[in-house]
Amino acid sequence: MKISNSKDLALAIVASSSPTLSIKDKIKLYEDSVEAIKQYNLPFVEAEKQEQINNGKVIAEALERGESLFG
């Protein structure tokens, strides 16, 4: 499942981190969290892109055959 709001999740991760972390460490944790979430989401983003490409091909093929897209 794709994580839709990576920045909010990263903030939640920082908020739940140790209160003894320095501000510098919390900023690093936030940046690392955003990057980790981005990497986690990558397969989902690629799958969405491929689905859009496939849908475009189906529409183009239907139009080439003169078929209506609306039924």
Buried (B, 14 or more C-beta within 10 A) or exposed (E): EEBEEBEEBBBEBBEEBEEEEEEEEBEEBBEEBBEBBEEBBEEEEEEEEEEEEEEEEEEEEEEEEEEEEEE
